[in-house]
Amino acid sequence: NAGVTQTPKFQVLKTGQSMTLQCAQDMNHEYMYWYRQDPGMGLRLIHYSVGEGTTAKGEVPDGYNVSRLKKQNFLLGLESAAPSQTSVYFCASSHARGTSGRTDTQYFGPGTRLTVL
Amino acid sequence: ILNVEQSPQSLHVQEGDSTNFTCSFPSSNFYALHWYRWETAKSPEALFVMTLNGDEKKKGRISATLNTKEGYSYLYIKGSQPEDSATYLCASWGDEKLTFGTGTRLTIIP
């Protein structure tokens, strides 16, 4: 049982380049999330998904797109990377046993450290 | 926007001592309070999820209490050990999303 995995672990991009961060979970979780972690700030929700084929905006969605074509995968895309997107990105998933996921434990991946030059 | 605050930001504790730290959150529209433990170079791991006022949860030497009326939760560690060194995150569910605090970074001095 691998839990939540993320690829790549590290990435350096030039301004304007695009890339996709990949997240996979093998726990059959309904809900999946993308967060970013910046110094001095708490984890901030970028986008989330409550099931296959559905996505929704979180607190800081601008500059990112997501897709959830398969239940186990949640992809985060940067179409035109900017230095402000330099951050550590965490994917998480949860069972959604509680109402709207409120009381669900979220299981986190190891993170992707992204630097945009 | 929900503001979840944790104090202190960092803490150094002698091995064997007990310690505690605070998570404050808006009490309106509150639904649940989560605590996570985050070791350096690893993923955050869940400790507790609490919903009821007065609730107390325990896991080994770590326990947490919840006051939803005044909007705070305490995390206690009894008899600190070096393996307790980590950042402890709290997150409050309100307004249909989970908002994280910036964490308390705990270092245990052998």
Interface residues (C-beta under 8 A of the other chain):
Chain A: V4 Y35 G40 M41 G42 L43 R44 L45 G58 E59 F90 G98 S100 G101 R102 T103 D104 T105 Q106 Y107 F108 G109 P110 G111
Chain B: I1 V4 Y31 A32 H34 K42 S43 P44 E45 A46 V49 T51 L89 A91 W93 E96 K97 L98 T99 F100 G101 T102 G103
